[in-house]
Amino acid sequence: MKIPTLSNSDVIRFANHDFMNHLQLIKMNLELGKVDEAKNIINDVSTACKTFSNINKLQLPKTVEWLQTLQWRFPALELTLKSNVVVPVDMKKDEQIVEYLEKTVIHVYDHLDPFTEQQLVIEIDSIESSFKLTFDLKGNWDTTQFTHQELANVKIQTYEQTNQVWKYVLNLED
């Protein structure tokens, strides 16, 4: 399965749609007198915006684009993105990171159980001494285990890989 990249028009359309959905949810909760729920939505949107702003510090344009469009390209995955980016990453590794992430998501995507929530948490830490991306998918799918070829200067450590949990950490080596 090859998922096409999104055009600028697609991205703007998706972003506008999401923005309108959030506004409608806030309005609905306020009309129902659920002020705390409306505030929670505002906080969630604010946190997501801060996270996307933080990942831009990576200076990995393809990786950042992949992360920012993941939810639209793979709508069956409920994405939670966390980041702690203090220093940028060597841009030469940008394509390797995106290629690995794309292959792993595509490996399970066509085999996802449509009646199960698929929750993907991606956590990025980029500090002086290291870059670490944690991929943690929970849900239900029916496919073989993913095997990959070794990548130069990229270390993948799989912690668990079953048909309900797939957790690995991608580290960049100098």
C-alpha positions in Angstrom: 0.0 0.0 0.0 1.4 3.4 -1.0 -0.3 6.4 0.5 0.1 9.5 -1.7 1.4 12.7 -0.2 -1.0 15.5 0.3 -1.1 18.5 -1.8 -1.1 22.0 -0.3 -4.8 22.3 -1.0 -5.5 19.0 0.8 -3.5 20.1 3.8 -5.4 23.5 4.0 -8.7 21.7 3.5 -8.0 19.2 6.3 -6.7 21.9 8.6 -9.7 24.1 8.1 -12.0 21.1 8.6 -10.3 20.3 11.9 -10.4 23.9 13.0 -14.1 24.1 12.3 -14.7 20.9 14.2 -12.9 22.2 17.2 -14.9 25.5 17.1 -18.2 23.5 16.8 -17.3 21.4 19.8 -16.4 24.4 21.9 -19.6 26.2 20.9 -21.8 23.1 21.6 -20.2 22.6 25.0 -20.7 26.3 25.9 -24.4 26.1 24.7 -24.9 23.1 27.0 -23.3 24.9 29.9 -20.3 22.6 29.9 -17.6 25.3 30.3 -15.0 22.9 31.7 -15.3 20.6 28.6 -15.0 23.7 26.3 -11.9 24.7 28.3 -10.4 21.2 27.9 -10.9 21.3 24.2 -9.1 24.7 24.0 -6.3 23.3 26.2 -6.0 20.2 24.0 -5.8 22.3 20.8 -3.3 24.6 22.4 -1.1 21.7 23.5 -1.2 20.2 20.0 -0.2 23.5 18.5 2.7 23.8 20.9 3.8 20.3 20.1 3.8 20.9 16.4 5.7 24.2 16.9 8.3 22.3 19.0 8.8 19.5 16.4 9.6 22.2 13.8 12.8 22.8 15.8 14.0 19.4 14.5 14.9 21.0 11.2 13.8 17.8 9.5 11.3 19.0 6.9 10.2 15.6 5.6 9.9 14.1 9.1 7.9 17.1 10.4 5.6 17.0 7.4 5.1 13.3 7.9 4.2 13.8 11.5 1.9 16.7 10.8 -0.1 14.9 8.1 -0.1 11.5 9.7 -3.6 11.8 11.1 -5.0 12.9 7.7 -3.2 10.3 5.7 -4.0 7.4 8.1 -7.3 8.4 9.7 -7.8 5.0 11.4 -5.0 5.9 13.8 -5.7 8.1 16.8 -2.4 10.0 17.2 -0.9 11.5 20.3 2.3 13.4 19.6 4.7 14.4 22.3 8.0 16.2 21.9 11.0 17.6 23.7 13.1 19.1 21.0 16.0 21.1 22.3 18.5 20.8 19.4 18.0 20.2 15.7 19.0 16.9 14.0 21.4 16.2 11.1 19.2 16.7 8.1 20.9 13.9 6.2 18.9 11.5 8.3 15.5 13.0 7.4 14.6 10.6 4.6 15.7 7.5 6.6 13.4 8.5 9.5 10.4 9.1 7.2 11.0 6.0 5.2 11.1 3.8 8.3 8.0 5.4 9.9 6.1 5.1 6.7 7.0 1.5 6.2 6.0 0.6 9.7 2.6 2.3 9.5 1.8 0.8 6.1 2.8 -2.6 7.3 -0.1 -2.7 9.7 -2.6 -0.2 8.3 -4.4 -2.4 5.8 -4.7 -5.1 8.5 -6.2 -3.0 11.3 -9.4 -4.2 12.9 -12.0 -1.6 12.0 -13.9 -2.3 15.3 -11.0 -1.5 17.6 -9.5 1.9 18.5 -5.9 2.1 17.2 -3.9 4.4 19.4 -0.5 5.6 18.2 1.8 7.6 20.5 4.9 9.1 19.0 7.3 10.7 21.4 10.3 12.6 20.2 13.3 13.6 22.3 16.1 15.6 20.7 18.7 16.8 23.2 22.4 17.6 23.0 23.5 14.0 23.3 20.8 12.1 21.4 17.8 11.9 19.2 15.1 9.3 20.1 11.7 8.7 18.6 9.4 6.3 20.4 6.7 4.6 18.3 4.0 3.0 20.5 1.0 1.5 18.7 -1.9 -0.2 20.5 -4.9 -1.7 18.9 -5.7 -4.8 17.0 -4.3 -5.9 13.6 -3.7 -9.2 11.8 -0.3 -9.3 10.0 3.1 -10.8 10.2 5.9 -9.3 12.2 7.7 -6.4 10.6 11.3 -7.1 9.5 13.6 -4.3 8.3 17.0 -4.0 6.8 19.7 -2.3 8.9 19.9 1.4 8.3 23.2 3.3 8.4 23.6 5.3 11.6 20.0 4.4 12.7 19.4 2.0 15.5 16.0 0.4 16.0 15.2 -1.3 19.2 11.9 -3.2 19.3 10.5 -3.6 22.8 7.3 -5.4 21.8 5.7 -6.5 18.6 2.4 -8.5 18.7 -0.9 -8.0 17.0 -2.1 -5.7 19.7 1.1 -3.8 20.7 4.0 -2.5 18.7 6.6 -0.5 20.4 10.0 0.5 19.1 12.6 3.2 19.6 14.5 4.8 16.7 17.8 6.3 17.7 20.2 8.2 15.5 23.9 7.4 15.9 26.7 9.7 14.9 
